[in-house]
Amino acid sequence: MKATGIFVCLFLFMGIVSLQTQAQEAPAMPENFLVFEEFVQPADLPAFSDAQQEAIDLWKKFEFEVPIFTYSTDVSSFYWVVPFDNFSALDQMFAKMTELSNKMKEDGYNGEAKFRDLSTTRETIIHWEKDLSYHRDGAEMQTRDNRYCEWTFFYLKAGHQKEMAEAVKKYIEFSENIDEEWSWDLYTVSMGYDSPCWIVMDRADSPLSMRKLEASLQENHTEKLSELWGNIQPHLRKMEVVTGWFQPDWSLNFEQ
């Protein structure tokens, strides 16, 4: 990305949100996230990776305090996910960003030159729906052990949020009474494109582990899963799935 990477876009966006700047004070599971989705042409991935690694090395060198969860997808894009708390700390955030930008420039990092024509971005604000997410073991945060991710984007019909929530709660009731360790996080798009949109995020240590879980669920609970899915379908306009990986080395200030 241009200049200091994602933080130039973040600076422009700060007029409507305030980011949590002290990672050590963040709750176990933040509820609000600013997501920068960055698109890179496959042919440009090597150059993008080199330029971005230089930027990240400088973020770490200058101890930038904002927590960031970084993901690469299998469709040549990246998610930069930044938790935020409330509308406080704006002045502190602007100051930190300005300080970081100045230090990078003084270090000789020309972001405009390095990222020219390499990527485009769009921003979304999402909210973690605790009551519609499910973790039997209580492991809610991203870790290095569950790096493989699948995001299912459910684009709802207008006004169907209440019915969709009830359908998801039936999945939770089902999951509490089976042997399989099935878990997920559900996010609703608070501000973004093509809303209403709900995002279900599944994690595993590998694609193979995810497929084994799905196979077990289908083998043992086919009829019930068909019934549950039947409750979801009437409320959807469309659906898409994106797969990818958590990138801990490109992330900052997260509990490991």
FIKE-109630 format. One record per residue (C-alpha): residue number from 1; residue in three letters; x, y, z. Coordinates in nm, 2 decimals, decimal comma. Layout:
! residues N
<NUM "Ala" <X Y Z>>
...
END
This chain:
! residues 256
<1 "Met" <0,00 0,00 0,00>>
<2 "Lys" <0,11 0,36 -0,04>>
<3 "Ala" <0,31 0,57 0,20>>
<4 "Thr" <0,32 0,39 0,54>>
<5 "Gly" <0,10 0,10 0,42>>
<6 "Ile" <-0,25 0,05 0,55>>
<7 "Phe" <-0,21 0,34 0,80>>
<8 "Val" <-0,25 0,61 0,54>>
<9 "Cys" <-0,60 0,48 0,47>>
<10 "Leu" <-0,65 0,44 0,84>>
<11 "Phe" <-0,56 0,80 0,90>>
<12 "Leu" <-0,83 0,91 0,65>>
<13 "Phe" <-1,09 0,68 0,80>>
<14 "Met" <-1,03 0,79 1,16>>
<15 "Gly" <-1,29 1,07 1,14>>
<16 "Ile" <-1,56 0,81 1,21>>
<17 "Val" <-1,39 0,55 1,42>>
<18 "Ser" <-1,14 0,54 1,71>>
<19 "Leu" <-0,90 0,25 1,73>>
<20 "Gln" <-0,79 0,07 2,04>>
<21 "Thr" <-0,42 0,17 2,07>>
<22 "Gln" <-0,31 -0,03 2,38>>
<23 "Ala" <-0,31 -0,40 2,28>>
<24 "Gln" <-0,23 -0,50 2,64>>
<25 "Glu" <-0,55 -0,34 2,76>>
<26 "Ala" <-0,78 -0,49 2,49>>
<27 "Pro" <-1,05 -0,73 2,61>>
<28 "Ala" <-1,00 -1,10 2,55>>
<29 "Met" <-1,21 -1,08 2,24>>
<30 "Pro" <-1,26 -0,73 2,09>>
<31 "Glu" <-1,61 -0,67 1,95>>
<32 "Asn" <-1,55 -0,41 1,68>>
<33 "Phe" <-1,30 -0,43 1,39>>
<34 "Leu" <-1,19 -0,21 1,10>>
<35 "Val" <-1,10 -0,43 0,81>>
<36 "Phe" <-0,89 -0,31 0,52>>
<37 "Glu" <-0,93 -0,55 0,23>>
<38 "Glu" <-0,63 -0,51 -0,01>>
<39 "Phe" <-0,64 -0,65 -0,36>>
<40 "Val" <-0,32 -0,74 -0,54>>
<41 "Gln" <-0,28 -0,88 -0,89>>
<42 "Pro" <-0,12 -1,22 -0,89>>
<43 "Ala" <0,17 -1,11 -1,10>>
<44 "Asp" <0,24 -0,83 -0,85>>
<45 "Leu" <0,25 -1,05 -0,54>>
<46 "Pro" <0,63 -1,09 -0,53>>
<47 "Ala" <0,69 -0,71 -0,55>>
<48 "Phe" <0,40 -0,64 -0,31>>
<49 "Ser" <0,54 -0,89 -0,06>>
<50 "Asp" <0,88 -0,74 -0,07>>
<51 "Ala" <0,75 -0,38 -0,02>>
<52 "Gln" <0,51 -0,48 0,25>>
<53 "Gln" <0,78 -0,68 0,44>>
<54 "Glu" <1,00 -0,37 0,45>>
<55 "Ala" <0,71 -0,16 0,59>>
<56 "Ile" <0,62 -0,42 0,85>>
<57 "Asp" <0,99 -0,44 0,96>>
<58 "Leu" <0,98 -0,07 1,02>>
<59 "Trp" <0,64 -0,09 1,21>>
<60 "Lys" <0,81 -0,34 1,44>>
<61 "Lys" <1,14 -0,14 1,46>>
<62 "Phe" <0,95 0,17 1,57>>
<63 "Glu" <0,72 -0,03 1,80>>
<64 "Phe" <0,39 0,08 1,65>>
<65 "Glu" <0,14 -0,01 1,92>>
<66 "Val" <-0,18 -0,07 1,72>>
<67 "Pro" <-0,30 -0,44 1,72>>
<68 "Ile" <-0,33 -0,58 1,37>>
<69 "Phe" <-0,45 -0,93 1,26>>
<70 "Thr" <-0,33 -1,00 0,91>>
<71 "Tyr" <-0,47 -1,26 0,67>>
<72 "Ser" <-0,38 -1,36 0,31>>
<73 "Thr" <-0,65 -1,51 0,10>>
<74 "Asp" <-0,64 -1,77 -0,18>>
<75 "Val" <-0,78 -1,51 -0,42>>
<76 "Ser" <-0,48 -1,28 -0,41>>
<77 "Ser" <-0,60 -1,03 -0,14>>
<78 "Phe" <-0,52 -0,95 0,22>>
<79 "Tyr" <-0,73 -0,86 0,52>>
<80 "Trp" <-0,58 -0,62 0,77>>
<81 "Val" <-0,80 -0,64 1,08>>
<82 "Val" <-0,77 -0,37 1,34>>
<83 "Pro" <-0,98 -0,39 1,67>>
<84 "Phe" <-1,12 -0,07 1,80>>
<85 "Asp" <-1,29 0,02 2,12>>
<86 "Asn" <-1,48 0,35 2,11>>
<87 "Phe" <-1,45 0,71 2,00>>
<88 "Ser" <-1,18 0,80 2,25>>
<89 "Ala" <-0,80 0,82 2,19>>
<90 "Leu" <-0,83 1,00 1,85>>
<91 "Asp" <-0,56 1,26 1,93>>
<92 "Gln" <-0,34 0,98 2,05>>
<93 "Met" <-0,39 0,78 1,74>>
<94 "Phe" <-0,32 1,07 1,51>>
<95 "Ala" <-0,01 1,15 1,70>>
<96 "Lys" <0,12 0,79 1,68>>
<97 "Met" <0,05 0,77 1,31>>
<98 "Thr" <0,22 1,10 1,24>>
<99 "Glu" <0,52 0,99 1,44>>
<100 "Leu" <0,54 0,65 1,26>>
<101 "Ser" <0,51 0,82 0,92>>
<102 "Asn" <0,79 1,06 1,00>>
<103 "Lys" <1,02 0,79 1,14>>
<104 "Met" <0,97 0,58 0,83>>
<105 "Lys" <1,04 0,87 0,60>>
<106 "Glu" <1,35 0,95 0,80>>
<107 "Asp" <1,46 0,59 0,76>>
<108 "Gly" <1,44 0,62 0,38>>
<109 "Tyr" <1,12 0,43 0,32>>
<110 "Asn" <0,94 0,58 0,02>>
<111 "Gly" <0,60 0,41 0,03>>
<112 "Glu" <0,46 0,60 -0,27>>
<113 "Ala" <0,74 0,47 -0,49>>
<114 "Lys" <0,74 0,12 -0,35>>
<115 "Phe" <0,36 0,06 -0,37>>
<116 "Arg" <0,28 0,24 -0,69>>
<117 "Asp" <0,02 0,04 -0,89>>
<118 "Leu" <0,06 -0,26 -0,67>>
<119 "Ser" <-0,28 -0,27 -0,49>>
<120 "Thr" <-0,62 -0,12 -0,42>>
<121 "Thr" <-0,82 -0,13 -0,10>>
<122 "Arg" <-1,17 -0,10 0,05>>
<123 "Glu" <-1,27 -0,06 0,41>>
<124 "Thr" <-1,54 -0,23 0,62>>
<125 "Ile" <-1,64 -0,20 0,99>>
<126 "Ile" <-1,76 -0,53 1,14>>
<127 "His" <-1,90 -0,62 1,48>>
<128 "Trp" <-1,84 -0,96 1,66>>
<129 "Glu" <-2,17 -1,11 1,76>>
<130 "Lys" <-2,08 -1,30 2,08>>
<131 "Asp" <-2,43 -1,45 2,12>>
<132 "Leu" <-2,42 -1,59 1,76>>
<133 "Ser" <-2,07 -1,72 1,78>>
<134 "Tyr" <-1,98 -2,06 1,93>>
<135 "His" <-1,67 -2,19 2,10>>
<136 "Arg" <-1,72 -2,49 2,32>>
<137 "Asp" <-1,36 -2,47 2,44>>
<138 "Gly" <-1,37 -2,10 2,49>>
<139 "Ala" <-1,08 -2,04 2,24>>
<140 "Glu" <-1,21 -1,72 2,08>>
<141 "Met" <-0,90 -1,55 1,96>>
<142 "Gln" <-0,68 -1,60 1,66>>
<143 "Thr" <-0,36 -1,79 1,74>>
<144 "Arg" <-0,07 -1,94 1,55>>
<145 "Asp" <-0,22 -2,28 1,60>>
<146 "Asn" <-0,54 -2,22 1,40>>
<147 "Arg" <-0,40 -2,04 1,10>>
<148 "Tyr" <-0,62 -2,18 0,82>>
<149 "Cys" <-0,94 -1,97 0,78>>
<150 "Glu" <-1,26 -1,98 0,59>>
<151 "Trp" <-1,49 -1,68 0,57>>
<152 "Thr" <-1,85 -1,74 0,45>>
<153 "Phe" <-2,02 -1,42 0,35>>
<154 "Phe" <-2,40 -1,44 0,39>>
<155 "Tyr" <-2,57 -1,15 0,21>>
<156 "Leu" <-2,91 -1,12 0,37>>
<157 "Lys" <-3,24 -1,01 0,23>>
<158 "Ala" <-3,34 -0,67 0,37>>
<159 "Gly" <-3,51 -0,70 0,71>>
<160 "His" <-3,43 -1,06 0,77>>
<161 "Gln" <-3,17 -1,01 1,04>>
<162 "Lys" <-3,40 -1,13 1,33>>
<163 "Glu" <-3,50 -1,45 1,14>>
<164 "Met" <-3,14 -1,52 1,05>>
<165 "Ala" <-3,03 -1,48 1,41>>
<166 "Glu" <-3,29 -1,73 1,52>>
<167 "Ala" <-3,17 -1,98 1,26>>
<168 "Val" <-2,81 -1,94 1,38>>
<169 "Lys" <-2,91 -2,00 1,74>>
<170 "Lys" <-3,05 -2,34 1,63>>
<171 "Tyr" <-2,70 -2,42 1,50>>
<172 "Ile" <-2,56 -2,33 1,84>>
<173 "Glu" <-2,82 -2,56 2,01>>
<174 "Phe" <-2,72 -2,84 1,78>>
<175 "Ser" <-2,35 -2,79 1,83>>
<176 "Glu" <-2,38 -2,81 2,21>>
<177 "Asn" <-2,52 -3,16 2,18>>
<178 "Ile" <-2,28 -3,33 1,93>>
<179 "Asp" <-1,94 -3,49 1,98>>
<180 "Glu" <-1,76 -3,29 1,71>>
<181 "Glu" <-1,56 -2,99 1,81>>
<182 "Trp" <-1,73 -2,74 1,58>>
<183 "Ser" <-1,68 -2,37 1,64>>
<184 "Trp" <-1,71 -2,04 1,46>>
<185 "Asp" <-1,72 -1,66 1,49>>
<186 "Leu" <-2,00 -1,46 1,34>>
<187 "Tyr" <-1,96 -1,09 1,24>>
<188 "Thr" <-2,21 -0,84 1,11>>
<189 "Val" <-2,11 -0,56 0,88>>
<190 "Ser" <-2,18 -0,23 1,05>>
<191 "Met" <-2,05 -0,02 0,77>>
<192 "Gly" <-1,95 -0,14 0,43>>
<193 "Tyr" <-2,06 -0,26 0,09>>
<194 "Asp" <-2,36 -0,48 -0,01>>
<195 "Ser" <-2,52 -0,49 0,33>>
<196 "Pro" <-2,68 -0,65 0,52>>
<197 "Cys" <-2,39 -0,89 0,53>>
<198 "Trp" <-2,30 -1,15 0,79>>
<199 "Ile" <-1,96 -1,32 0,80>>
<200 "Val" <-1,90 -1,66 0,95>>
<201 "Met" <-1,53 -1,73 1,02>>
<202 "Asp" <-1,41 -2,09 1,07>>
<203 "Arg" <-1,06 -2,17 1,18>>
<204 "Ala" <-0,84 -2,49 1,18>>
<205 "Asp" <-0,48 -2,59 1,17>>
<206 "Ser" <-0,51 -2,69 0,81>>
<207 "Pro" <-0,76 -2,74 0,52>>
<208 "Leu" <-0,74 -3,12 0,58>>
<209 "Ser" <-0,86 -3,07 0,94>>
<210 "Met" <-1,15 -2,86 0,82>>
<211 "Arg" <-1,25 -3,12 0,56>>
<212 "Lys" <-1,23 -3,40 0,81>>
<213 "Leu" <-1,46 -3,21 1,05>>
<214 "Glu" <-1,71 -3,15 0,77>>
<215 "Ala" <-1,70 -3,51 0,67>>
<216 "Ser" <-1,77 -3,62 1,02>>
<217 "Leu" <-2,06 -3,38 1,06>>
<218 "Gln" <-2,22 -3,49 0,73>>
<219 "Glu" <-2,17 -3,86 0,81>>
<220 "Asn" <-2,33 -3,84 1,15>>
<221 "His" <-2,58 -3,55 1,12>>
<222 "Thr" <-2,69 -3,53 0,76>>
<223 "Glu" <-3,06 -3,50 0,83>>
<224 "Lys" <-3,03 -3,24 1,10>>
<225 "Leu" <-2,78 -3,03 0,91>>
<226 "Ser" <-3,02 -3,03 0,61>>
<227 "Glu" <-3,30 -2,91 0,84>>
<228 "Leu" <-3,08 -2,63 0,99>>
<229 "Trp" <-2,96 -2,52 0,64>>
<230 "Gly" <-3,33 -2,50 0,54>>
<231 "Asn" <-3,38 -2,24 0,81>>
<232 "Ile" <-3,10 -2,03 0,67>>
<233 "Gln" <-3,18 -2,03 0,29>>
<234 "Pro" <-3,50 -1,83 0,29>>
<235 "His" <-3,31 -1,53 0,43>>
<236 "Leu" <-3,02 -1,51 0,18>>
<237 "Arg" <-2,97 -1,31 -0,14>>
<238 "Lys" <-2,64 -1,48 -0,21>>
<239 "Met" <-2,34 -1,64 -0,05>>
<240 "Glu" <-1,97 -1,67 -0,11>>
<241 "Val" <-1,67 -1,84 0,06>>
<242 "Val" <-1,32 -1,71 0,08>>
<243 "Thr" <-1,03 -1,92 0,21>>
<244 "Gly" <-0,70 -1,82 0,34>>
<245 "Trp" <-0,44 -1,81 0,62>>
<246 "Phe" <-0,36 -1,60 0,92>>
<247 "Gln" <-0,02 -1,44 0,88>>
<248 "Pro" <0,13 -1,40 1,23>>
<249 "Asp" <0,46 -1,25 1,11>>
<250 "Trp" <0,27 -0,97 0,94>>
<251 "Ser" <0,05 -0,91 1,25>>
<252 "Leu" <0,12 -0,68 1,54>>
<253 "Asn" <0,05 -0,68 1,91>>
<254 "Phe" <-0,18 -0,98 1,94>>
<255 "Glu" <-0,20 -1,25 2,22>>
<256 "Gln" <-0,02 -1,56 2,10>>
END
